[in-house]
Structure formats: structure tokens, C-alpha cells
Amino acid sequence: MMMNMTMRDTKNNSLMDSQFFEILNQRSRFEEAVSYRQSFNLPNYESDIESIKYFLKHGCTNNRFRKRYPEALAAAEKISNYWKKIS
């Protein structure tokens, strides 16, 4: 019985770890996209949750025609969805 519980916990931790590392990769992609030549009109070029929320709410007004906007938007949406899921 205890062995089965341990195996389940290991499975859940593995899934959580892979999602966590995927989100870290998405944060790097977001930072790379928005800091490219610093052409995006943003208060900062970091990937903290407040910056992600700002980008999702206000980013399209001045940045939607920027070269890497679709990439930044996709990464920001994934990060935001993960944040909503875990909080």
C-alpha cells in the first residue's frame, strides 16, 4: 500500500517538475522576445507575474505590430494560465 502511494506521488511530482521547467523556459522566451532591441513599449522587460499581467492587459495597444509580439503573447498566456492553475 505504501509503495503505491509513493509511486503516485513520484508521478505527480514528475509532472509538476516538467510543467515548472516548461514555465521557466517560457519566461526565458518571453524575456528574449520583449527585450529584443528593447523595442517593446513596456514599463520593464522582466517576466515576473505583474509584468506578465501588464503585458496581457496593455501589451497589444502599442506592441501588436512588433516583430516578436506573437511569440511574447504565446509565452505570456502560458505563464498566466499556469499561475492561475497553481494559485
Secondary structure, DSSP 8 states (H G I E B T S, - for coil): -HHHHHHHHHHHHHHHHHHHHHHHHHHHHHHHHHHGGG-S--S----SHHHHHHHHHHHHHHHTTSTTHHHHHHHHHHHHHHHHHH-
